[in-house]
Amino acid sequence: KYCPLLKRLHLTLWREDMTDIASMQGRMVDSIHEQLPEFQPGLVYLEDLQIKCELYVEFIPESVFQYFMNQCQRLKILQFYAPLDWMVPSVFTELFRKNALESLEYLVISNTSSEPMELDVDTVKLFLKNCPNLTGIG
């Protein structure tokens, strides 16, 4: 019913309200929570995740990133193209406590915001330390 063996998921978000969780609270949250337990197993086998926001999407909440990172334990490819000015090294420190990303081979994090991310060489070292199969970073 929900593709329990799904291995590749590429999402392109083109409308601002697609990332606005607050706007969905009254309309969709009840139905999402009803379906979520059934949908979660569909992400267990995910190996390739790409989330891309079109340039005119100015905000994506950290909770979107956290949701997928908490679900996808077998990722080999992770590509995140979005306004990521909220992304700081502690986001990944916390992530590795919940998801080791041991299978990760390819990582792209691209900030489309006009504001910079605070990621640095130490963040790259954190990925190299935690992801033994990592062969590409961008």
DSSP file with accessible surface (Angstrom, degrees, kcal/mol):
  #  RESIDUE AA STRUCTURE BP1 BP2  ACC     N-H-->O    O-->H-N    N-H-->O    O-->H-N    TCO  KAPPA ALPHA  PHI   PSI    X-CA   Y-CA   Z-CA
    1    1 A K              0   0  200      0, 0.0    38,-0.0     0, 0.0    37,-0.0   0.000 360.0 360.0 360.0 -41.9    0.0    0.0    0.0
    2    2 A Y        -     0   0   59     36,-0.1     4,-0.2     4,-0.0     0, 0.0  -0.009 360.0 -99.0-117.7  28.4    2.8    2.5    0.9
    3    3 A C    >   -     0   0   79      1,-0.1     3,-2.1     2,-0.1    36,-0.0   0.980  42.4-169.5  56.5  65.3    5.7    0.9   -1.0
    4    4 A P  T 3  S+     0   0   75      0, 0.0    41,-0.4     0, 0.0    40,-0.1   0.710  84.0  50.2 -63.3 -16.6    7.3   -0.9    1.9
    5    5 A L  T 3  S+     0   0  125     39,-0.1    -2,-0.1    40,-0.1    37,-0.1   0.146  77.2 149.9-105.5  20.4   10.4   -1.7   -0.2
    6    6 A L    <   +     0   0   46     -3,-2.1    39,-0.2    36,-0.2     3,-0.1  -0.288  14.2 169.4 -56.6 125.5   10.9    1.9   -1.4
    7    7 A K        +     0   0  112      1,-0.3    40,-2.6    39,-0.2    41,-2.0   0.614  60.6  45.2-112.4 -22.6   14.7    2.5   -2.0
    8    8 A R  E     +a   48   0A 167     39,-0.2     2,-0.4    38,-0.2    -1,-0.3  -0.991  55.2 172.3-131.4 130.0   14.7    5.9   -3.8
    9    9 A L  E     +a   49   0A  34     39,-2.9    41,-2.4    -2,-0.4     2,-0.5  -0.964   2.9 178.8-138.1 116.2   12.8    9.0   -2.9
   10   10 A H  E     -a   50   0A  82     -2,-0.4     2,-0.4    39,-0.2    41,-0.2  -0.977  10.2-173.2-118.8 115.1   13.4   12.3   -4.7
   11   11 A L  E     -a   51   0A  54     39,-3.3    41,-2.7    -2,-0.5     2,-0.5  -0.914  10.2-167.6-110.4 135.2   11.1   15.2   -3.5
   12   12 A T  E     -a   52   0A  56     -2,-0.4     2,-0.6    39,-0.2    41,-0.2  -0.989   8.3-159.2-120.5 120.6   10.9   18.6   -5.1
   13   13 A L  E     +a   53   0A  21     39,-2.9    41,-2.5    -2,-0.5    44,-0.2  -0.888  19.6 165.9-101.4 120.9    9.1   21.3   -3.1
   14   14 A W        +     0   0  127     -2,-0.6     2,-0.4    39,-0.2    -1,-0.1   0.465  54.7  65.2-117.0  -3.7    7.9   24.2   -5.2
   15   15 A R  S >  S-     0   0  124      1,-0.1     3,-1.4    42,-0.0     4,-0.4  -0.971  72.3-134.8-123.8 140.4    5.4   26.0   -3.0
   16   16 A E  G >  S+     0   0   78     -2,-0.4     3,-1.7     1,-0.3     4,-0.4   0.879 105.1  57.7 -56.7 -41.3    6.1   27.7    0.3
   17   17 A D  G 3  S+     0   0   60      1,-0.3     3,-0.4     2,-0.2    -1,-0.3   0.675  90.1  73.4 -71.5 -10.8    3.1   26.2    2.1
   18   18 A M  G <  S+     0   0   67     -3,-1.4    -1,-0.3     1,-0.2    -2,-0.2   0.701 106.2  36.6 -72.0 -17.4    4.5   22.7    1.3
   19   19 A T  S <  S+     0   0    2     -3,-1.7     2,-1.2    -4,-0.4    -1,-0.2   0.389  91.6 101.4-111.2   0.5    7.1   23.3    4.0
   20   20 A D    >>  +     0   0   66     -3,-0.4     4,-0.7    -4,-0.4     3,-0.5  -0.704  44.2 178.9 -92.3  92.4    4.9   25.3    6.4
   21   21 A I  H >> S+     0   0   55     -2,-1.2     3,-1.0     1,-0.2     4,-0.8   0.880  77.6  61.0 -62.6 -35.8    4.0   22.7    9.1
   22   22 A A  H >4 S+     0   0   70      1,-0.3     3,-0.8     2,-0.2     4,-0.5   0.876  99.8  55.2 -61.1 -36.2    2.1   25.3   11.0
   23   23 A S  H <4 S+     0   0   35     -3,-0.5     4,-0.4     1,-0.2    -1,-0.3   0.738 107.8  50.1 -70.8 -20.6   -0.3   25.9    8.1
   24   24 A M  H <X>S+     0   0   39     -3,-1.0     4,-2.7    -4,-0.7     5,-1.5   0.605  85.0  92.5 -89.0 -12.5   -1.1   22.2    8.1
   25   25 A Q  T <<5S+     0   0  110     -4,-0.8     4,-0.4    -3,-0.8     5,-0.4   0.899  93.3  33.8 -51.6 -51.7   -1.8   21.9   11.8
   26   26 A G  T  45S+     0   0   73     -4,-0.5    -1,-0.2    -3,-0.2    -2,-0.1   0.825 127.8  35.6 -76.1 -29.9   -5.6   22.5   11.6
   27   27 A R  T  45S+     0   0  168     -4,-0.4     4,-0.2     2,-0.1    -2,-0.2   0.872 129.7  11.6 -93.9 -43.2   -6.2   20.8    8.2
   28   28 A M  T  X5S+     0   0   82     -4,-2.7     4,-2.7     2,-0.1     5,-0.2   0.656  94.2  89.4-118.4 -18.0   -4.0   17.8    7.8
   29   29 A V  H  ><S+     0   0   25     -5,-1.5     4,-2.9    -4,-0.4     5,-0.3   0.892  90.4  52.4 -57.9 -41.3   -2.2   16.8   11.1
   30   30 A D  H  > S+     0   0  117     -5,-0.4     4,-1.7     1,-0.2    -1,-0.2   0.941 114.0  42.3 -60.7 -44.5   -4.9   14.5   12.3
   31   31 A S  H  > S+     0   0   46     -4,-0.2     4,-1.7     2,-0.2    -1,-0.2   0.871 113.4  53.5 -71.3 -34.0   -5.0   12.5    9.0
   32   32 A I  H  X S+     0   0   62     -4,-2.7     4,-2.5     1,-0.2    -2,-0.2   0.944 109.1  48.2 -63.5 -46.2   -1.1   12.5    8.8
   33   33 A H  H  < S+     0   0  116     -4,-2.9    -1,-0.2     1,-0.2    -2,-0.2   0.855 109.2  54.1 -65.2 -31.7   -0.9   11.1   12.3
   34   34 A E  H  < S+     0   0  140     -4,-1.7     4,-0.3    -5,-0.3    -1,-0.2   0.883 118.1  35.2 -67.0 -36.1   -3.4    8.4   11.4
   35   35 A Q  H >X S+     0   0   96     -4,-1.7     4,-1.8    -3,-0.2     3,-0.7   0.723  97.5  83.7 -90.8 -21.3   -1.4    7.3    8.4
   36   36 A L  H 3X S+     0   0   35     -4,-2.5     4,-2.6     1,-0.2     3,-0.2   0.885  85.5  54.0 -56.1 -46.7    2.1    7.8    9.8
   37   37 A P  H 34 S+     0   0   82      0, 0.0    -1,-0.2     0, 0.0    -2,-0.1   0.886 113.2  45.1 -58.8 -33.1    2.5    4.5   11.6
   38   38 A E  H <4 S+     0   0  105     -3,-0.7     4,-0.3    -4,-0.3    -2,-0.2   0.844 115.6  47.2 -74.8 -33.1    1.6    2.7    8.4
   39   39 A F  H >< S+     0   0   64     -4,-1.8     3,-1.8     1,-0.2     4,-0.4   0.850  94.0  75.2 -78.8 -33.4    3.9    4.9    6.2
   40   40 A Q  G >< S+     0   0   67     -4,-2.6     3,-2.1     1,-0.3     4,-0.4   0.866  88.5  57.6 -52.6 -43.6    7.0    4.7    8.4
   41   41 A P  G >  S+     0   0   66      0, 0.0     3,-1.1     0, 0.0     4,-0.4   0.800  94.4  69.6 -60.7 -22.1    8.0    1.1    7.5
   42   42 A G  G <  S+     0   0    2     -3,-1.8   -36,-0.2    -4,-0.3     3,-0.2   0.721  98.3  49.9 -65.5 -19.1    8.1    2.3    3.9
   43   43 A L  G X  S+     0   0    0     -3,-2.1     3,-1.2    -4,-0.4    -1,-0.2   0.523  83.9  90.0 -97.0  -5.6   11.2    4.4    4.7
   44   44 A V  T <  S+     0   0   59     -3,-1.1    30,-0.3    -4,-0.4    29,-0.2   0.869  94.2  39.3 -60.8 -36.3   13.1    1.6    6.4
   45   45 A Y  T 3  S+     0   0   91     -4,-0.4    -1,-0.3   -41,-0.4    -2,-0.1   0.375  82.6 134.6 -97.6   6.1   14.8    0.4    3.2
   46   46 A L    <   +     0   0    0     -3,-1.2    28,-0.4     1,-0.2   -39,-0.2  -0.340  19.1 165.2 -62.6 127.4   15.4    3.9    1.7
   47   47 A E        +     0   0   54    -40,-2.6    29,-3.1     1,-0.3    30,-2.6   0.569  64.3  45.7-114.1 -20.8   18.9    4.2    0.3
   48   48 A D  E     +ab   8  77A  15    -41,-2.0   -39,-2.9    28,-0.2     2,-0.5  -0.959  62.6 173.4-134.7 111.6   18.6    7.3   -1.9
   49   49 A L  E     +ab   9  78A   0     28,-2.5    30,-2.6    -2,-0.4     2,-0.4  -0.984   3.1 174.8-124.1 125.6   17.0   10.5   -0.6
   50   50 A Q  E     -ab  10  79A  35    -41,-2.4   -39,-3.3    -2,-0.5     2,-0.5  -0.993   4.6-177.4-128.6 125.2   16.9   13.8   -2.3
   51   51 A I  E     +ab  11  80A   1     28,-2.5    30,-3.1    -2,-0.4     2,-0.4  -0.993  11.2 178.3-120.0 121.1   15.0   16.8   -1.0
   52   52 A K  E     -ab  12  81A  87    -41,-2.7   -39,-2.9    -2,-0.5     2,-0.5  -0.989  14.7-160.4-129.6 126.7   15.1   19.8   -3.3
   53   53 A C  E     -a   13   0A   3     28,-3.2   -39,-0.2    -2,-0.4     7,-0.0  -0.885  28.5-116.4-101.4 134.2   13.4   23.2   -2.7
   54   54 A E    >   -     0   0   63    -41,-2.5     3,-2.2    -2,-0.5    58,-0.1  -0.288  35.9-102.9 -61.6 156.4   12.9   25.4   -5.7
   55   55 A L  T 3  S+     0   0  138      1,-0.3    -1,-0.1    27,-0.1   -41,-0.0   0.787 119.3  58.8 -57.7 -29.6   14.8   28.7   -5.4
   56   56 A Y  T 3  S+     0   0  145    -42,-0.1     2,-0.7     2,-0.0    -1,-0.3   0.537  79.8  97.5 -84.0  -1.8   11.7   30.7   -4.5
   57   57 A V    <   -     0   0    2     -3,-2.2     3,-0.1   -44,-0.2    -4,-0.1  -0.781  55.0-175.3 -82.5 115.5   11.0   28.5   -1.4
   58   58 A E        +     0   0  155     -2,-0.7     2,-0.3     1,-0.2    -1,-0.1   0.550  57.4  32.9 -94.2  -8.2   12.5   30.7    1.3
   59   59 A F        +     0   0  101     25,-0.1    -1,-0.2    54,-0.0   -40,-0.1  -0.991  46.0 176.3-152.8 136.6   12.1   28.4    4.3
   60   60 A I        -     0   0    0     23,-0.5   -40,-0.1    -2,-0.3     2,-0.0  -0.978  36.2-121.9-135.2 125.2   12.1   24.7    5.2
   61   61 A P    >>  -     0   0   15      0, 0.0     3,-1.4     0, 0.0     4,-0.9  -0.364  14.8-123.6 -68.3 149.5   11.7   23.8    8.8
   62   62 A E  H 3> S+     0   0   79      1,-0.3     4,-2.8     2,-0.2     5,-0.2   0.809 107.6  72.0 -58.6 -29.4   14.4   21.7   10.5
   63   63 A S  H 3> S+     0   0   58      1,-0.2     4,-2.5     2,-0.2    -1,-0.3   0.809  91.1  57.0 -61.0 -29.3   11.6   19.2   11.4
   64   64 A V  H <> S+     0   0   29     -3,-1.4     4,-1.8     2,-0.2    -1,-0.2   0.957 110.5  43.4 -65.0 -48.1   11.4   18.1    7.8
   65   65 A F  H  X S+     0   0    1     -4,-0.9     4,-2.6     1,-0.2     5,-0.2   0.945 115.1  49.6 -60.0 -47.7   15.1   17.2    7.8
   66   66 A Q  H  X S+     0   0   28     -4,-2.8     4,-2.5     1,-0.2     5,-0.2   0.888 106.0  57.0 -61.6 -40.1   14.8   15.5   11.3
   67   67 A Y  H  X S+     0   0   59     -4,-2.5     4,-1.2    -5,-0.2    -1,-0.2   0.959 112.9  38.9 -57.1 -51.8   11.8   13.5   10.2
   68   68 A F  H  X S+     0   0   22     -4,-1.8     4,-2.6     1,-0.2     3,-0.2   0.899 115.0  52.6 -68.8 -39.1   13.6   11.8    7.3
   69   69 A M  H  < S+     0   0    1     -4,-2.6    -1,-0.2     1,-0.2    -2,-0.2   0.860 109.5  49.7 -67.3 -32.1   16.9   11.5    9.2
   70   70 A N  H  < S+     0   0   57     -4,-2.5    -1,-0.2    -5,-0.2    -2,-0.2   0.776 118.4  40.0 -74.3 -24.9   15.2    9.7   12.0
   71   71 A Q  H  < S+     0   0   39     -4,-1.2     2,-1.2    -3,-0.2    -2,-0.2   0.817 101.3  70.7 -90.3 -36.4   13.4    7.3    9.6
   72   72 A C    ><  +     0   0    0     -4,-2.6     3,-0.6     1,-0.2    -1,-0.2  -0.671  46.6 158.1 -97.5  90.3   16.1    6.5    7.0
   73   73 A Q  T 3  S+     0   0   90     -2,-1.2    30,-0.3     1,-0.2    29,-0.2   0.635  71.2  51.2 -86.1 -14.6   18.7    4.3    8.7
   74   74 A R  T 3  S+     0   0  116    -28,-0.4    -1,-0.2   -30,-0.3    -2,-0.1   0.114  72.7 151.7-112.5  21.7   20.1    2.7    5.5
   75   75 A L    <   +     0   0    0     -3,-0.6   -28,-0.2     1,-0.2   -27,-0.2  -0.281  17.5 169.5 -59.9 133.4   20.8    5.8    3.4
   76   76 A K  S    S+     0   0   74    -29,-3.1    29,-3.1     1,-0.3    30,-2.1   0.632  75.0  36.5-106.1 -32.9   23.7    5.6    0.8
   77   77 A I  E     +bc  48 106A  51    -30,-2.6   -28,-2.5    28,-0.2     2,-0.4  -0.993  64.2 177.5-126.7 126.3   22.9    8.8   -1.0
   78   78 A L  E     +bc  49 107A   2     28,-2.4    30,-2.4    -2,-0.4     2,-0.4  -0.984   3.0 172.6-130.7 119.7   21.7   12.0    0.8
   79   79 A Q  E     +bc  50 108A  26    -30,-2.6   -28,-2.5    -2,-0.4     2,-0.5  -0.994   3.4 179.0-129.1 125.4   21.1   15.2   -1.1
   80   80 A F  E     +bc  51 109A   2     28,-2.5    30,-2.8    -2,-0.4     2,-0.6  -0.947   3.8 175.2-131.9 106.9   19.5   18.2    0.5
   81   81 A Y  E     +bc  52 110A  56    -30,-3.1   -28,-3.2    -2,-0.5    30,-0.2  -0.933  38.2 104.5-113.6 103.6   19.0   21.4   -1.6
   82   82 A A  E    S- c   0 111A   0     28,-2.1    30,-2.1    -2,-0.6     2,-1.0  -0.973  82.9 -64.8-165.8 170.5   17.1   23.9    0.5
   83   83 A P        +     0   0    1      0, 0.0   -23,-0.5     0, 0.0     3,-0.2  -0.624  58.7 166.5 -71.0 103.2   17.3   27.1    2.5
   84   84 A L    >   +     0   0    0     -2,-1.0     3,-2.1    31,-0.2    27,-0.1  -0.064  26.1 127.8-116.6  32.5   19.5   25.7    5.3
   85   85 A D  T 3  S+     0   0   60      1,-0.3    33,-0.2    32,-0.1    -1,-0.2   0.732  73.7  61.8 -64.9 -16.4   20.7   28.7    7.2
   86   86 A W  T 3  S+     0   0   47     -3,-0.2     2,-0.6    31,-0.1    -1,-0.3   0.596  78.6 109.5 -80.0 -11.1   19.4   27.0   10.4
   87   87 A M    <   +     0   0    0     -3,-2.1    31,-1.5     3,-0.1    32,-0.2  -0.559  42.1 163.6 -77.4 117.3   21.9   24.2    9.9
   88   88 A V    >>  -     0   0   36     -2,-0.6     3,-1.8    29,-0.2     4,-0.7  -0.825  53.3 -96.9-125.8 163.7   24.6   24.3   12.4
   89   89 A P  H >> S+     0   0   43      0, 0.0     4,-1.9     0, 0.0     3,-0.8   0.843 118.9  64.9 -53.9 -34.5   27.1   21.6   13.5
   90   90 A S  H 3> S+     0   0   77      1,-0.3     4,-2.4     2,-0.2     5,-0.2   0.786  90.6  66.6 -62.9 -24.6   25.0   20.5   16.5
   91   91 A V  H <> S+     0   0    6     -3,-1.8     4,-1.9     1,-0.2    -1,-0.3   0.930 107.5  39.5 -59.4 -42.0   22.3   19.4   14.1
   92   92 A F  H <X S+     0   0    0     -3,-0.8     4,-2.6    -4,-0.7    -2,-0.2   0.847 110.3  57.6 -80.3 -33.2   24.6   16.6   12.9
   93   93 A T  H  X S+     0   0   58     -4,-1.9     4,-0.8     1,-0.2    -2,-0.2   0.947 112.7  42.3 -59.1 -45.2   26.0   15.8   16.3
   94   94 A E  H >X S+     0   0   70     -4,-2.4     4,-0.9     1,-0.2     3,-0.7   0.897 111.3  56.4 -67.1 -40.2   22.4   15.1   17.4
   95   95 A L  H >X S+     0   0    0     -4,-1.9     4,-3.1     1,-0.2     3,-1.2   0.929 102.8  53.8 -58.1 -46.4   21.7   13.3   14.2
   96   96 A F  H 3< S+     0   0   24     -4,-2.6    -1,-0.2     1,-0.3    -2,-0.2   0.733 101.3  60.5 -67.3 -19.0   24.6   10.8   14.7
   97   97 A R  H << S+     0   0  174     -4,-0.8    -1,-0.3    -3,-0.7    -2,-0.2   0.820 118.7  28.7 -71.4 -30.1   23.2    9.9   18.2
   98   98 A K  H << S+     0   0  107     -3,-1.2     2,-0.4    -4,-0.9    -2,-0.2   0.723 133.8  25.0-100.8 -29.7   20.0    8.7   16.5
   99   99 A N     <  -     0   0    1     -4,-3.1    -1,-0.3    -5,-0.2    -2,-0.1  -0.908  58.2-163.7-144.0 109.8   21.2    7.6   13.1
  100  100 A A        -     0   0   36     -2,-0.4    -4,-0.1    -3,-0.2    -1,-0.1   0.699  21.4-148.8 -69.7 -19.6   24.8    6.5   12.5
  101  101 A L    >   +     0   0    1    -28,-0.1     3,-1.4   -32,-0.1    -1,-0.1   0.866  35.7 161.1  51.1  39.6   24.5    6.8    8.7
  102  102 A E  T 3   +     0   0  128      1,-0.3    31,-0.6   -29,-0.2    -1,-0.1   0.756  68.2  49.6 -63.4 -25.0   27.0    4.0    8.5
  103  103 A S  T 3  S+     0   0   42    -30,-0.3    -1,-0.3   -28,-0.2   -29,-0.1   0.525  78.9 128.5 -91.9  -5.2   26.0    3.2    4.9
  104  104 A L    <   +     0   0    0     -3,-1.4    29,-0.3     1,-0.2   -28,-0.2  -0.287  20.7 161.8 -61.1 127.1   26.2    6.7    3.6
  105  105 A E        +     0   0   78    -29,-3.1    30,-3.0     1,-0.3    31,-1.6   0.644  63.5  33.2-113.2 -29.8   28.4    7.0    0.5
  106  106 A Y  E     -cd  77 136A  99    -30,-2.1   -28,-2.4    29,-0.2     2,-0.4  -0.994  61.7-178.0-140.4 128.0   27.5   10.3   -1.1
  107  107 A L  E     +cd  78 137A   5     29,-2.3    31,-2.4    -2,-0.4     2,-0.4  -0.991   5.6 175.3-132.7 128.2   26.4   13.5    0.7
  108  108 A V  E     +c   79   0A  14    -30,-2.4   -28,-2.5    -2,-0.4     2,-0.5  -0.991   0.3 176.9-130.6 124.4   25.4   16.9   -0.8
  109  109 A I  E     +c   80   0A  25     29,-1.9     2,-0.5    -2,-0.4   -28,-0.2  -0.974   9.1 179.4-125.5 113.7   24.1   19.7    1.4
  110  110 A S  E     -c   81   0A  47    -30,-2.8   -28,-2.1    -2,-0.5     2,-0.6  -0.965  18.0-148.7-123.6 118.4   23.4   22.9   -0.6
  111  111 A N  E     -c   82   0A  37     -2,-0.5   -30,-0.1   -30,-0.2     6,-0.1  -0.748  14.7-179.9 -87.2 118.2   22.1   26.0    1.1
  112  112 A T        +     0   0   44    -30,-2.1    -1,-0.1    -2,-0.6     2,-0.1   0.431  51.1 105.7 -95.9   1.1   19.8   28.0   -1.2
  113  113 A S  S    S-     0   0   30    -31,-0.5     4,-0.1     2,-0.2   -29,-0.1  -0.415  76.2-129.6 -76.9 155.7   19.3   30.7    1.4
  114  114 A S  S    S+     0   0  118     -2,-0.1    -1,-0.1     2,-0.1    -3,-0.0   0.683  93.5  79.1 -77.1 -14.9   20.9   34.1    1.2
  115  115 A E  S    S-     0   0  111      1,-0.1    -2,-0.2     0, 0.0   -31,-0.2  -0.725  89.3-115.3 -91.5 142.3   22.0   33.6    4.8
  116  116 A P        -     0   0   96      0, 0.0     2,-0.2     0, 0.0    -2,-0.1  -0.327  17.3-123.9 -77.2 156.4   25.1   31.4    5.3
  117  117 A M        -     0   0   48     -4,-0.1   -29,-0.2     2,-0.1   -32,-0.1  -0.614  17.1-130.8 -84.5 160.4   25.2   28.0    7.1
  118  118 A E        +     0   0  136    -31,-1.5     2,-0.2    -2,-0.2   -30,-0.1   0.057  62.1 129.6-101.8  25.9   27.6   27.7   10.0
  119  119 A L        +     0   0   46    -32,-0.2     2,-0.2   -31,-0.1    -2,-0.1  -0.527  30.1 165.2 -81.1 149.3   29.1   24.4    8.8
  120  120 A D    >>  -     0   0   80     -2,-0.2     4,-1.5     1,-0.0     3,-0.8  -0.719  54.1 -64.6-145.8-167.1   32.9   24.1    8.6
  121  121 A V  H 3> S+     0   0   98      1,-0.3     4,-2.6    -2,-0.2     5,-0.2   0.854 126.4  60.6 -60.5 -34.4   35.8   21.7    8.3
  122  122 A D  H 3> S+     0   0  106      1,-0.2     4,-2.0     2,-0.2    -1,-0.3   0.860 101.7  53.4 -63.1 -33.1   34.9   20.2   11.6
  123  123 A T  H <> S+     0   0    8     -3,-0.8     4,-2.0     2,-0.2    -1,-0.2   0.918 108.3  49.4 -66.8 -41.6   31.5   19.2   10.2
  124  124 A V  H  X S+     0   0   61     -4,-1.5     4,-2.6     1,-0.2    -2,-0.2   0.937 110.5  50.6 -61.5 -44.2   33.2   17.5    7.3
  125  125 A K  H  X S+     0   0  127     -4,-2.6     4,-2.4     1,-0.2    -1,-0.2   0.877 105.9  56.3 -61.8 -37.2   35.5   15.6    9.8
  126  126 A L  H  X S+     0   0   40     -4,-2.0     4,-2.1     2,-0.2    -1,-0.2   0.923 109.6  45.5 -61.0 -43.3   32.4   14.6   11.8
  127  127 A F  H  X S+     0   0    4     -4,-2.0     4,-2.2     2,-0.2    -2,-0.2   0.918 112.0  50.8 -66.4 -42.7   31.0   13.0    8.7
  128  128 A L  H  < S+     0   0   96     -4,-2.6    -2,-0.2     1,-0.2    -1,-0.2   0.889 112.4  47.7 -62.9 -36.4   34.3   11.3    7.8
  129  129 A K  H  < S+     0   0  170     -4,-2.4    -1,-0.2    -5,-0.2    -2,-0.2   0.893 120.4  35.9 -69.2 -40.6   34.6    9.9   11.3
  130  130 A N  H  < S+     0   0   48     -4,-2.1    -2,-0.2     1,-0.2    -1,-0.2   0.642 113.1  56.5 -92.2 -16.0   31.0    8.6   11.4
  131  131 A C    ><  +     0   0    2     -4,-2.2     3,-1.9    -5,-0.2    -1,-0.2  -0.769  57.2 178.5-121.4  86.3   30.5    7.4    7.8
  132  132 A P  T 3  S+     0   0   99      0, 0.0    -1,-0.1     0, 0.0   -29,-0.1   0.720  82.0  51.7 -64.3 -20.5   33.2    4.9    6.9
  133  133 A N  T 3  S+     0   0   83    -31,-0.6     2,-0.2   -29,-0.3   -30,-0.1   0.405  77.4 128.0 -95.0   2.7   31.7    4.3    3.4
  134  134 A L    <   +     0   0   21     -3,-1.9   -29,-0.2    -7,-0.2   -28,-0.2  -0.411  18.4 157.0 -67.4 121.8   31.6    8.0    2.5
  135  135 A T        +     0   0  128    -30,-3.0     2,-0.4     1,-0.3   -29,-0.2   0.479  60.1  43.8-121.0 -10.3   33.3    8.7   -0.8
  136  136 A G  E     +d  106   0A  18    -31,-1.6   -29,-2.3     2,-0.0     2,-0.4  -0.987  53.1 175.3-144.0 130.2   31.7   11.9   -2.0
  137  137 A I  E      d  107   0A  73     -2,-0.4   -29,-0.2   -31,-0.2   -31,-0.0  -1.000 360.0 360.0-131.0 135.1   30.9   15.2   -0.3
  138  138 A G              0   0   64    -31,-2.4   -29,-1.9    -2,-0.4    -2,-0.0  -0.929 360.0 360.0-145.2 360.0   29.5   18.3   -1.9
